[in-house]
Amino acid sequence: MAAMDLLGRRWALRILWELRDGPLGARALRERCDEMSSSVLYDRLRELNNAGLVIQTTNETYALTATGTSLGKALRPLDEWAVAWIESGHRSSG
């Protein structure tokens, strides 16, 4: 259940998703995540780091660990489902 608690936290999945194609700096992550507050970004990065999903590289960027990458692979079917769902005409009303 701890994994679901972590991944259910606001922005956690989005950060992991944005790191799927390679390392990003904090500023780039904030921009890709609709300008979330920097305090929330750093809280989530710390939590994801403590969980072994994200590391901070020597050049101050953030990257997925092997475990984080494997989680991304596990989430791909959900992304494919979501794309098909949107294409079928279902859209968020908010």
C-alpha positions as CSV (number, residue, x, y, z in Angstrom):
1,M,0.0,0.0,0.0
2,A,3.0,2.4,0.5
3,A,3.5,2.6,-3.2
4,M,-0.1,3.6,-3.9
5,D,0.2,6.2,-1.1
6,L,3.3,7.7,-2.7
7,L,2.0,7.5,-6.3
8,G,-1.3,9.0,-5.3
9,R,0.3,12.1,-4.0
10,R,-0.3,15.2,-6.1
11,W,2.2,15.6,-8.9
12,A,4.2,12.4,-8.1
13,L,3.1,10.5,-11.2
14,R,3.4,13.6,-13.4
15,I,7.0,14.1,-12.3
16,L,7.8,10.4,-13.1
17,W,6.1,10.7,-16.4
18,E,8.0,13.9,-17.4
19,L,11.3,12.1,-16.5
20,R,10.5,9.2,-18.8
21,D,12.6,10.5,-21.7
22,G,15.6,11.5,-19.7
23,P,17.0,13.8,-17.0
24,L,15.5,17.2,-16.4
25,G,16.4,20.1,-14.2
26,A,14.0,21.5,-11.6
27,R,13.0,24.5,-13.7
28,A,12.2,22.3,-16.7
29,L,10.2,20.0,-14.5
30,R,8.2,22.9,-13.1
31,E,7.4,24.2,-16.6
32,R,6.3,20.8,-17.7
33,C,4.1,20.4,-14.6
34,D,2.0,23.5,-15.1
35,E,4.2,25.6,-12.9
36,M,3.6,23.7,-9.7
37,S,5.1,25.4,-6.7
38,S,8.8,24.8,-6.1
39,S,8.1,23.7,-2.6
40,V,5.8,20.9,-3.8
41,L,8.2,19.9,-6.5
42,Y,11.1,19.5,-4.1
43,D,8.9,17.7,-1.6
44,R,7.9,15.2,-4.3
45,L,11.4,14.8,-5.6
46,R,12.6,14.1,-2.1
47,E,9.9,11.5,-1.6
48,L,10.5,9.9,-5.0
49,N,14.3,9.9,-4.2
50,N,13.7,8.3,-0.8
51,A,11.6,5.6,-2.5
52,G,14.4,4.8,-4.9
53,L,12.5,6.0,-8.0
54,V,14.4,9.2,-8.8
55,I,18.0,10.4,-8.3
56,Q,19.7,13.8,-8.5
57,T,22.6,13.6,-10.9
58,T,25.9,15.4,-10.4
59,N,24.9,18.1,-12.9
60,E,21.8,19.0,-10.8
61,T,19.2,17.3,-13.0
62,Y,16.8,14.6,-11.9
63,A,16.5,11.2,-13.5
64,L,14.7,8.0,-13.1
65,T,16.5,5.1,-11.5
66,A,16.2,1.6,-12.9
67,T,13.2,1.1,-10.6
68,G,11.6,4.3,-11.7
69,T,12.1,3.3,-15.3
70,S,10.4,-0.1,-14.7
71,L,7.5,1.7,-13.1
72,G,7.2,3.8,-16.3
73,K,7.0,0.7,-18.3
74,A,4.3,-0.6,-16.1
75,L,2.3,2.7,-16.6
76,R,2.5,2.6,-20.4
77,P,-0.7,0.5,-20.7
78,L,-2.6,3.0,-18.6
79,D,-1.4,5.8,-20.9
80,E,-2.5,3.9,-23.9
81,W,-5.9,3.3,-22.4
82,A,-6.2,7.0,-21.5
83,V,-5.4,8.0,-25.1
84,A,-8.0,5.6,-26.5
85,W,-10.5,6.9,-23.9
86,I,-10.0,10.5,-24.9
87,E,-10.1,9.6,-28.6
88,S,-13.5,7.9,-28.1
89,G,-15.0,11.2,-27.1
90,H,-14.7,11.2,-23.3
91,R,-13.3,14.4,-22.0
92,S,-12.9,15.9,-18.7
93,S,-15.7,18.3,-17.8
94,G,-13.4,20.4,-15.6
